[in-house]
Amino acid sequence: MPQLDPNPWFTILVFSWIIFLSVLPAKILKHTTPNELAPTNMQEHKTEPWDWPW
C-alpha cells in the first residue's frame, strides 16, 4: 500500500510546514491596520479626599 510508505509524504509534510511557518507570517505581518492608534495625553487626575458625612 503506497500511502503507508512515509518516505515521500514525510518530506512533503516537513517542507510544507517550513513554507507555512516562514512565508505566511511575513505576509500577514506586512499588513497594517487602517486606523493607527494615536498616543493620548497622559495627564494625572487630581484626586481629592472624600469627607465622609458620618
WOCOR-V138239 format. One line per field, one symbol per residue. psi: psi as a letter, one per 30 degrees, with the letter a starting at -180 (. if undefined). burial: + if it has 24 or more other ideal C-beta (glycine too) atoms within 12 Angstrom, else -. A space follows every 10 residues. Layout:
psi=???
burial=???
This chain:
psi=jfffjfefee eeeeeeeeee feeeeeeeff klkejkkkkl kikkkkkkkk jkf.
burial=---------- ---------- ---------- ---------- ---------- ----
